[in-house]
Amino acid sequence: MLTINLLNMNFMEILGWILSVLIIPLCLVLIPFLWKVFLYGPELTIELISSGGTSEPFGLSTNNDYSKGYIEGINEINYFKVTWKFKVIITNNSMLTAYYPKLIFPEGQLAFTLIDELKYLNPIKENEIISLNAKFEIIEECKGVDRTHIKGLPPHFENLRLLLEYKNQYKRIFFTLFIFDNKQGKNNFQRKKPKEF
């Protein structure tokens, strides 16, 4: 009986040594690999930079007082086409290439009137900066003295949300949620797609 326990103990010790010799190096190799594949990805940021704009007369309003047969210049109500021009700057702030980038607007939210195409099949290399020209336009009806003066970004962008989706080299998806609030932008890096998108 005593001999069997010693044999079992020696066998268990030998099995323990064999497992530790195999498992520890395997873990040392697998953990960094799994980290790279599932958790480590590029970090892209979004920034909005104003580049001016215009406020152009678009025609007379039907709400003018025509009872005198003419319209007084001071009281004249016009339609104005107000255009804000800005750049959407996307920066890769990592040492990893971002593949298949896609810019997404949530449904039901105002979108830009015009924006350059973010090329889906062109990867964004490490530390690369992409600049997309964009416009936002509205038509307003008011007197000339009351029309909107272009300064900075549109006030309509309060609570603006943009989602940037991209992949690492192993096709794992990563997200940057850009929130424009209180006249400044904030980037949040996420692993899951937000419900609003």
HUURVEN-V489504 format. One line per field, one symbol per residue. phi: phi as a letter, one per 30 degrees, with the letter a starting at -180 (. if undefined). psi: psi as a letter, one per 40 degrees, with the letter a starting at -180 (. if undefined). burial: + if it has 16 or more other ideal C-beta (glycine too) atoms within 10 Angstrom, else -. A space follows every 50 residues. Layout:
# HUURVEN-V489504
phi = ???
psi = ???
burial = ???
This chain:
# HUURVEN-V489504
phi = .ddddddddddddddddddddddddddddddddddddcccbdbcccbcbd bjlbbcdbkddddddcddjbcdedcdcbcbccbccaccccbdcbccdcch dbcbcddicdcddabdddddccdcdeidccccdbbbbbcbcadedcddcd bicddddeidbbbccabddciddbbbccbcbhibcbcbdbccddddc
psi = dddddddddddddddddddddddddddddddddddddddhiihiiihhhi faaihhheiiieeihedeeihhddehhihhhhhhhihhhhhhfieihhif ihhhiiieiiiidhiihhhdehihiheihhhhiiihiihihiiddeihhh haiieeehfhhihhhiiaeeehhiihhhhhiffiihhhhidihide.
burial = ----------------------------------------++++++-+-- --+-+---------------------++++-+++++-+-+++-+-++++- +-+--------+--+-------++-----+-+-+-+----------+--- --++--+--+++++++++-----+++++-+----+-+----------
